[in-house]
Amino acid sequence: MTVRIGVIGGGQLARMMIAPAVELGLDLRVLAEDEGMAAQLAATAVGDYRDLDTVRAFAADVDVITFDHEHVPQDVLRALVADGVQVHPGPDALQYAQDKLVMRARLAELGVPQPEWAAVCDAAELQAFIDENGGAAVVKTPRGGYDGKGVRVVRAGSEAEDWFSTLSDGDALLAEELVSFTRELAQQVARRPSGDIVAYPLVETVQRDGVCAEVIAPAPGTTDRHVLVAERIGRQIAEGLGVTGMLAVELFETDDERILVNELAMRPHNSGHWSQEGAVTGQFEQHLRAVADLPLGSTRPRAPWSVMVNILGGPTEGALEDRFTQALAEHPEAKVHTYGKAPRPGRKVGHVNVTGDDLDDVVYTARAAADEFL
Amino acid sequence: MTVRIGVIGGGQLARMMIAPAVELGLDLRVLAEDEGMAAQLAATAVGDYRDLDTVRAFAADVDVITFDHEHVPQDVLRALVADGVQVHPGPDALQYAQDKLVMRARLAELGVPQPEWAAVCDAAELQAFIDENGGAAVVKTPRGGYDGKGVRVVRAGSEAEDWFSTLSDGDALLAEELVSFTRELAQQVARRPSGDIVAYPLVETVQRDGVCAEVIAPAPGTTDRHVLVAERIGRQIAEGLGVTGMLAVELFETDDERILVNELAMRPHNSGHWSQEGAVTGQFEQHLRAVADLPLGSTRPRAPWSVMVNILGGPTEGALEDRFTQALAEHPEAKVHTYGKAPRPGRKVGHVNVTGDDLDDVVYTARAAADEFL
């Protein structure tokens, strides 16, 4: 019997699982939020992932459930598990990707290096944290943030009053040390339910306006020690949190040469898009293999350097098509991946991957191809 | 508007167009022969490709028509063209892939090197050809043969009596010189309607029982002259026959160091499966770009060596699944591509691609992974 993998969420991550699913012969089925989503081709159901009946009906026809995003509520996930559905990553792991306060507390238990942090319930507590941590803090809503949303740098407790005023009783915001970092890195690992883990090369990620703009694999000029530390952190978190499937650990490389955990994602992640062409086993194939409990593939890079540059939405659909053709014409080495999304300014509508022997060349070509869409 | 590409035929070649179509954002639609074909996921219609009304209805909703195979009748193709449908490759080109006698005559006009050949209408004419060509001939039915079917080596005119007896008046068989060759090669090129052509590296193909078993890219130990000759032949045929999309030219490398054209295919071809991982632009993506008249991609190899080994069908579906898991477990470097076909002895149900720096290693791994399915 062909393994049937159900993906909750019809965005670009689900879309990019289609290609490896077809080639491996896995039966991919998507529960999409709407008609016409990025993963439309594999959509076998449309509905609300927060509704247990909808999700339960979808799960009835698959062998394993996985995700395009981390927003499926815990009660829905736990009801599936109680039904006997294979869910990867499972609710116990996903809670750490869903709630940044829970994640910080668990990483502290594991002894994983991370920024100073505290749960703060009001402006006074936040001010106290700021006073103890050099006069500034990063405040985050523990749940629901992504791509820079739900994150704010503050220098006074009062600057988060609007967020505090909407908190329910007993809830808190996450305050984090404003880390002085030289650059951001990301470590990806994949873990099977059976426990096998493989690690990808450590990569450098460049953020602009809180959104991932560019990824270089491997991270240039990294010390051997940092490569080892990052991989160990990735493996430790995957095991310690019981992650199944792909795990992305976003990291700070600090001015004083430490590696600190910034964020976690338990799914294929923007920091791993380079692996589609850049690694023997791309992260979307690896995620499918991991959640289906199939043997994991080699993470060996196919080239000395791989660079990914995101395509952020331009003005109109028509123009995007023309630019697409222009990008292909000017850059025959570029692999252009599109998400089938209507462009809006700043919206991720695709990315470009380039691989090669010379980093400067690879960076130049990837940026130039992505720039055709500006 | 997203380009809509309609593929006639739902086999593995159409299936393998799905992955690049999704990534490029092309809208792939397949007219499949039946439910549950290899390209089922992209099938938007099921019907007989020989029936004009069926094909016309399918073509009404796409921007360009292309093919999984070369069997669509000329009258159907020409009716589409008369309707104003973009058909790539067009009927004028496809006739040369549909009829080996027409192909031989046209290649002779172009001056392309090929085996001695003749149209023979009866056993006496075949005997005369045999007598003139060293006492043997390869007899082929001009139409409908593939994977060794419709091909027979004979040493007497009488050995093809059964085929002659079924010929219509005025029809003939193709008699070809039995070429003494050291090995078989294949040259692929892609050509856009606008005339742009790109060539792939020359590859070596190994046939067993008339079926492609293994491909090595690039062909090991090839002289520079043969590489140039093969590429020139590929370009000359693509231009001379007006091919649009992928063209595969199967070649003999003879004992006396000549390159002769054996067969043509005007679509992605088994000899190019290696390019899925082995080249910057795989042949399925390239075919889509070419038939949609989009700029062609780089054909640069991603590794010094790529090897493709076909998986020929084993006994049962259940066993194939177990072997699949075993192949992934034992060979993390192998890229296993499956066609979603029920296995039958000798039936192509998938292939394995491996790339790397050392030819012996790459050949060993690809064969070992494919052998897991025996």
Boltz contact constraints between the chains, C-beta under 6 A:
constraints:
  - contact:
      token1: [A, 18]
      token2: [B, 22]
      max_distance: 6.0
  - contact:
      token1: [A, 19]
      token2: [B, 19]
      max_distance: 6.0
  - contact:
      token1: [A, 19]
      token2: [B, 22]
      max_distance: 6.0
  - contact:
      token1: [A, 22]
      token2: [B, 18]
      max_distance: 6.0
  - contact:
      token1: [A, 22]
      token2: [B, 19]
      max_distance: 6.0
  - contact:
      token1: [A, 23]
      token2: [B, 337]
      max_distance: 6.0
  - contact:
      token1: [A, 25]
      token2: [B, 338]
      max_distance: 6.0
  - contact:
      token1: [A, 25]
      token2: [B, 340]
      max_distance: 6.0
  - contact:
      token1: [A, 280]
      token2: [B, 333]
      max_distance: 6.0
  - contact:
      token1: [A, 294]
      token2: [B, 328]
      max_distance: 6.0
  - contact:
      token1: [A, 295]
      token2: [B, 328]
      max_distance: 6.0
  - contact:
      token1: [A, 295]
      token2: [B, 329]
      max_distance: 6.0
  - contact:
      token1: [A, 297]
      token2: [B, 332]
      max_distance: 6.0
  - contact:
      token1: [A, 298]
      token2: [B, 332]
      max_distance: 6.0
  - contact:
      token1: [A, 298]
      token2: [B, 333]
      max_distance: 6.0
  - contact:
      token1: [A, 302]
      token2: [B, 302]
      max_distance: 6.0
  - contact:
      token1: [A, 328]
      token2: [B, 294]
      max_distance: 6.0
  - contact:
      token1: [A, 328]
      token2: [B, 295]
      max_distance: 6.0
  - contact:
      token1: [A, 329]
      token2: [B, 295]
      max_distance: 6.0
  - contact:
      token1: [A, 332]
      token2: [B, 297]
      max_distance: 6.0
  - contact:
      token1: [A, 332]
      token2: [B, 298]
      max_distance: 6.0
  - contact:
      token1: [A, 333]
      token2: [B, 280]
      max_distance: 6.0
  - contact:
      token1: [A, 333]
      token2: [B, 298]
      max_distance: 6.0
  - contact:
      token1: [A, 337]
      token2: [B, 23]
      max_distance: 6.0
  - contact:
      token1: [A, 338]
      token2: [B, 25]
      max_distance: 6.0
  - contact:
      token1: [A, 340]
      token2: [B, 25]
      max_distance: 6.0
